[in-house]
Amino acid sequence: MAEFEVTGSPAADDLSTIGDALSAFNVHDVGPAERQPLAVLIRDTDGNVTGGLSGYTAWGWLFTQLLYIPDEERGKGMAGKILALAEEEAAARGCHGAWIDTFNPLALRSYQRQGYEIFGELPEFPKGRTRTFLRKML
């Protein structure tokens, strides 16, 4: 009989076992993801990373996991430029769509200005905000 363990500190090997098993299942179910990391980095004059975009492409989609614009660069269209660069690279990789999520109202408006459309919402995530899921066809 299966046993269960609830933990706040899982071992890296245990997480790899779950991830590898799910990946193998998905390959059998829908084909290989061909997952590749994708980043657009903002560097200062000394070459240090100060912000940017981190995500990946898989199954023909770009997923933006993280997008951070440094305070001194906000309001200058930087998010739009970074998204455009990531979308261009994703399209070159054969992607047909992009998706991103946010619970920040300013980021939501920025993504919508870039042509992203809302396809789902999760109210009260976090409390007092709505997590919004957006997509854009490339």
Beta strands, then each sheet from edge to edge (+ up, - down):
strand 1: 36-43
strand 2: 49-58
strand 3: 61-68
strand 4: 97-102
strand 5: 117-123
strand 6: 130-137
sheet 1: 1+ 2- 3+ 4+ 6- 5+
end
